[in-house]
């Protein structure tokens, strides 16, 4: 999937300025492209969840979310899909509660280790 370029913004003086993505010193565009390729090729995320994640990504791009925000969402949704194991659409209330408990244990482990 091709990563869109940022659109220029008019800053009021008639001069167009490009978003921070144009100055991609942290290589966010390359990271996003790599994450999309990984999602396409991986067996760790089931096919139905891949489609849902890609639909969410396309919607996020259409809403104008930044590349870094989209990277974060792709990573988080992929991790949640792997942790859930039954897929987003097949998840029951019990599955979601179990996932939240696992996440709470992970987070509390981080807090305790600080």
Buried (B, 14 or more C-beta within 10 A) or exposed (E): EEBBEBEEEEEEEEEEEEBEBEEBEEEBBEBBBEBBEBBEEEEEBBEEBBEBBBEBBEEBBEEEBBBBEBBEBBBEBBEBBEEBEEBBEEBEEEBEEBBEEEEEEEEEEEEEEE
